[in-house]
Amino acid sequence: MLLIGCGADDANSPAVTSTQTPSSTPSEVAKPTEPAAPPASAVGNEALSFEGTDGVALKGHLYANSGPKRNVVILVSETEQKIWASHAADFVAKGVAVYTYDVRGVGETGGVRNNAMLDKDLEVAVRLLKSREYVRVYVIGLGEPGSMAAFRVAARQELAGVGGLPALGPLDAMPQVTEPKLFVVFDNNRADVETMERAFNAAPTPATQNVLPAPAQMPGDALSVATVKAAILGFVSQ
């Protein structure tokens, strides 16, 4: 049974989380104290673009520090990618590089919008990051189209994990998404909660769903909501 957190007007209220895990889950190990995030100016910002399957160039940026490559998260959204740049230091501090790009018709990429190409372009981006020798590639969709694309790609590509806000993964693809899954919605949208629950129930383990208290005013930058960022950071830094 799905439980929904109270306090919809308090973004700092505890979130309600439920998890599906395999029957043979290893016990948790205490984690060391996390280092403070480096200043944003200290995080490397590499212009890294790629070509879609039809030759269209999509402009992106890879935020990372020098050192061994391990985790990287691709943030896919119809929002201009520059909005996520201010959060890169928080991810890098946890050992997670961040890759963003502007989808067709947006920001640096420009051109004509084409949502039918979202998952195809994202799949190319995944292959690009794998070619850069990152050991664990995560994909997080922010916004409904990005979330749908993220889960579709996870059904076809091997990832370290996939997540979405709102978590509106396509039910037809969900049984093939075998990697760890993070489903996130705000509690003020009952339709999103019910859709997430259906996707969660259709998904193989492991999967976690978070119903978060909605902020009083919905921001354009979802990562500016502390509970959202905490959920995603915890997921991609495993």
Stockholm file with secondary structure:
# STOCKHOLM 1.0

chainA/1-238         MLLIGCGADDANSPAVTSTQTPSSTPSEVAKPTEPAAPPASAVGNEALSFEGTDGVALKGHLYANSGPKRNVVILVSETEQKIWASHAADFVAKGVAVYTYDVRGVGETGGVRNNAMLDKDLEVAVRLLKSREYVRVYVIGLGEPGSMAAFRVAARQELAGVGGLPALGPLDAMPQVTEPKLFVVFDNNRADVETMERAFNAAPTPATQNVLPAPAQMPGDALSVATVKAAILGFVSQ
#=GR chainA/1-238 SS CCCCCSCTTCTTSCCEEEEECCTTCCCCCCCCCCCCCCCGGGSEEEECCEECTTSCEECEEEEECSSCCCEEEEEEESSCGGGGGGGHHHHHTTTEEEEEECCTTSTTTCSCCCGGGHHHHHHHHHHHHHHTTCSEEEEEEESHHHHHHHHHHHHHSCCSEEEEESCCCCTTTGGGCCSCEEEEEETTCHHHHHHHHHHHHHSCSSEEEEEECCCSSCCSCGGGSHHHHHHHHHHHTC
#=GC SS_cons         CCCCCSCTTCTTSCCEEEEECCTTCCCCCCCCCCCCCCCGGGSEEEECCEECTTSCEECEEEEECSSCCCEEEEEEESSCGGGGGGGHHHHHTTTEEEEEECCTTSTTTCSCCCGGGHHHHHHHHHHHHHHTTCSEEEEEEESHHHHHHHHHHHHHSCCSEEEEESCCCCTTTGGGCCSCEEEEEETTCHHHHHHHHHHHHHSCSSEEEEEECCCSSCCSCGGGSHHHHHHHHHHHTC
//
